[in-house]
Amino acid sequence: MLKDETLKEKIHQANVSVHRQEAQYYELLHPEVYSKQEQKRITANLKTVDKLVVDNQKNALDVGAGTGNLTGKLLQMGYKVTAIDISVEMCTILQRRYDAYVKNNKLTIINSPIENLAFDVSKFDLITCYSVLHHLPDYVTALRCLSILLKKGGVIYVDHEASPFYWKTESSSLANLIKGIYFHLNPIFNSLYFQIIGLKVPSIDYSLSDYWHKKEHALNHKSIEEIFKKENYEYSKRTDYYQSSTWIPNPLSIIYCLLCRPEMSYWIAKK
């Protein structure tokens, strides 16, 4: 994990800047998050983790809540939610969208880096982190801190992170060719979609904000697994899956899924 404090701060500031630029367009810019297929998968996973929690008091922490992708679903499931995000713009949208829940004390929104969290030990039944870890300067320490906040019998759900196979070479030259073309076509199809709907997408630099989504320093799932082992979790499992990355269907998607390994992963861990 990173020890360079200057680089850590640069990553934080890059995330603040990126999410300021894309906040108002966020749900249009990210079909890999808001496609029907992905939304259905997330909803199913949340129902699964909800059933795993022992003596569930319906108290959840949504880390990196953004505009409310998971927060809204948790509220609908009857959870009292604490939503935290580093972006003031994202928090503003979240506040506006779920104002009724805020007024009824069902939702608390905190604009802060994850590293500054200060809650009672074992406060939460469920902790969710969707598309978050790869943005953090030190995701290992962050997960350890979150583990302290999770009660015994509680569940942590970490989703939408690159799988161990994302950057790896496939087993055949044909699979590698398909994978390369498939990934190359995705941004082209999205660009075409944005032109069709008349959306002028701002030029956004994700190089620092998505620090751990790089081949040269990819997210380490073994490190995540070790945290759950050291913290004596009763159960932990990583599941790999294929994501839908375009609003306009990529014609190579079926062949890609047949020949190539899943590019994304999620973790469910019960304490």
Buried (B, 14 or more C-beta within 10 A) or exposed (E): EBEEEEEBEBBBEBBBBBBEBBBEBBBBBBBBBBBEEBBEBBBEBBEEBBEBBEEBEBBBBBBBBBBBBBBBBBBEBEBBBBBBBBBEBBBBBBBEBBEEBBEEEBBEBBBEBBBEBEBEEBBBBBBBBBBBBBBBBBBBBBBEBBBEBBBEBBBBBBBBBBBBBBBBEBEEEEBBEBBEBBBEBBEEBBBEBBEEEEEEEEEEEBEBBBBBBBEEEBBBBEEBBEBBEEBEBEEBEBEBBBBBBBBBEBEBBEBBBEBBBBBBBBBBBBB
